[in-house]
Amino acid sequence: MIYDVHVHFRSEHMMQRLLAQAERLDMVMCTNSLNLEGSSSPNFPSREFVTACNDRTLGLAQQHPERVIPFWYLNPVHGQYACDELERRVEGYRGRQGVKLWEAVRGNSPQLDGVMQICAEYRLPVLQHTFAEVTGNLPTETSGPDMREMALRHPDVTFFFGHAAGDIEVGAKCALGIPNVLMDVGGNEATNGYTEILVKHVGAEHVVYGSDASGRSFASQLAKVFGADLTPAEKEQILFGNVQRLFDRQQERDGAAR
């Protein structure tokens, strides 16, 4: 089995294609929706937009529980509403789940504290978009150094370091010595040596496979792992083991709570 920690539900048509491919690959997709059918993804979504995106994700996860793990999309600027939205989703869904944060606020902002408390309580992994835009990040877009501050600020939450900050050498250095960060290899081209750099800096136990599908293909992103100069055990950690341990702990918590 393979875990893909970074999949976007962009359209029904594309999602059906991804589901068929995931079936052939024995892949489970951690899936979020940042847009509604026929719309673009706003950087600063309204409450209504976020709720509709999560309704869409919920429906997909209910239809395909064996292939889809819902990652609830939030805009932390909404404050208590964002916390209430997350509580409602977690309490209403029995199964593996997580949280997706994009560009509405930088990850090191105190505005995330309430949401992070809930994530820590329920052991929800958080996929945080990070990048280093050539033309400069949005003022609210999370960079590699921001991600480091975020992980240090919330040591009881496990983060998928989205795109490994875009610049993987910077991202890897930002993750040094941070136990609650897992570097997501998704996005960018299938560059030779990409995954090896991350493993060299932080160890295979802190790297996970993500595709950024459907913006990128499974094949191009899996090539970063299958084609890497790593041991079979290291590849297994990246493709499966590291994520499985997270969800095992989440399910242990859920079982104890019930």
N, C-alpha and C positions, 0 to 999 in steps of 0.2 A: 504493500500500500504506500501511496505518496500523499503527503499533505501539501497543498498549495495555500499559503497563508495570505495571498493577495490577488483576489479575483473580483472584478467589477461587473455588476448586473447592469449592462448598458441598454440592451434591447432583448425582447422575447426571442427574436430570430437568432441572435448571436448566442444567447444563453442556451438554447436548444443544441446548437452546435457544440458548445463547450461541454454540456452534459454528456453528449454522445462520445466526445473525445475522452472525458474523464472516466466514463465507463470502460473504455478500451484500455486505459492506462491504470485502472484501479486507483483512481485519484479522488481525494476528498477536498472540496474547495471551500475555504473560508471566504464567504461572499458578502459583499456589501453593495448597496445601491446609493450612488451619489447623484443620480438623475432620474427623472421620470421618462416614460416612453415618449420619444420625440422631442425631448428637451435637452439642453446643455446642462452642465453641472455648475450651479452658481457658487462662487467663492464664499458667499455669506448667506446661506440658505435661511429662509424663514422657518418658524416653528411648524407651520402647516406642511411645508415642503419636506422637512426632515421626517415628520410623522408619516407622510405618504411614501417616502423612500423606504422606511422601515416596514410599513405594511407590505410593500412589494417584496422585500427580502423575506419577511415572515412567510408569505404565501409560497415562495419558492422552496424554503426550507421544509415546510410542511409537506409539500408535494414530493420532495426528493431528500428525505432525511439521511439516506445512506450516502449521498454525494455532496450535500450542502450543509455547512455550518454557518449560521447567521452571525454576521458582525454588525452590530447596531451602529448606525451613523448618527453622530451628535454634533451640534454646534454649541460649544461650551459658553459662548456669549449669552445664550439664553438662560444661564444661571439655574435657578431652581427648576425651571421647566425642563432643562436638559437632564437634571437629576431625576425628576419624576418620570420622564420618558424612559430613561434607562431602567429604573426600578420596575416600571410597568412591563417592559419587554422581558426582563430577566424573570420576573415572577410569572409571566404568562407563557413562558416557553420552557419545556422540560427537555434538556439536551445540551450538548456542547455549544458554546456561544462565546462571543467576544465583542470588542468595540472598535470602530473605525473613526479616526480623527483626520481631518484633511487640512484646510488652509484658513479656517475662520479665525483662528487665534494661535499664536506660537505656543509650542508645547511646554515651555518653561513658565508660562503665565500662571499666576495664582487663580485665575478664573477657572482653571481645571481642577482645583482642589476637591470640590464637592463630588465631581464625577469620579475622580481617582479614588476617593474613599469607598465608593460603591464598587469599583473595579477590584479593589483590594479585598473587600468583604466577600465578594462572590468569586474571587480568583479568575477574573475575566482578563485574558490577554488583550492588549491594546495595540492595534496597528496604527502607527503614527506616520503619516506622510512626511518625508524629509527630502530636501533637495538643495542643490547649489545651482541655481539658474545662471546661465551664461550672461543673461541681460540683467541679473539681479533678482533676488527673491522678492515676493510681495512682502510688505511690512509685517504681515501676519503669518507668513509661511515659515515653517520650522526648518532650521538648518541643523547640521551635524552638532555643533556646539550647543544649540538649544536642546537637542535630544539628550545630550549628556546631562545637562542641568535638569531636564525633566525626570530622567531615571534616578538621579541622585535625590531629587526632591520627593520622589514617590518610590522608595525602596521596596515596598510591599506589592508593587504592581510589576508584571512582566510585560515588556514592550517588544513588539516586532518593529525594528528600526527600518522603516520603509525605504526601499531603494538604496539602503546603506549610505544615505545622504547624497546619492548621485555621483559624487566624487568618492570612490570607495576607499582610497588611501586616507583621505580626511576622515571619512566615516569610521573606518577601522580604528584610527587613533582616538577618535572621540569615544569609542566604546571600550577602550582599554581599562581594565580593572572594574568594570561595571557588571555585576553578576546578573542583574535583572534585565539585560538587553540581549536580544537575538537579532542578528543581522539578516535582513531580507534581501536576497540576491535579485529580486524582480526588477524588471525594467532595463532600459539601455540595451545595447547590442550584446550578442553572445561572444564577448571578448575573451580571448585566450588569457588565462592567468587570473581572471577576475575573482573566482572563488578561492583560489589558492592564497591570494593576498589576505582575504578575510580570515581564513583558517590560520595563516601564519601569525596574524596579530592577536586574534581573540580565541582561537581554538575551534575545532569543529562543533564542540558542544554549544557554541554561541552563534551558529549560522543555521538558517532555515531556507528552504526553497519557497520562492514566491514568483509568480509569472507577471503580474500586472495585466493579466488577460481581462478583456479582450484587446487591450491596447498592444499587447505583445502575444506571441504564440506560445503555447506550451513547449513546442519543439525547440525553439530558439533559447528559451530560458532553462529547460531541462539540460540542454547541451552544456550549460555552465557547470553543472554538477557531474553528469555522466562523463563529460570529456575532461574533467579536471584531473590533475595529477595528485590524486588522493587515494587512500586505502579504501577498500570496500566498506570497512566499518565506519570510516568518516563519512562516506557518502550516505550510508544508512542513517546516521545521526541527522544529517542535513535534510534528507528526504522524508524521514519518518520519526525517528526516535525522539528528537528534541521536542517536537510538537506533541507527540503522544504523551510524554511525561506531563506536560502542562495540562492537558485535558484529563489525564488520570487524576491529577490533584484536584481539578475542578469537580470531577464526579465524586471523588471521595468526600469533598466538602458538602456536596449536594446530598449524598447519601446520609451523612452524619446529621445534616440539618433536618432531614425528614424523619 
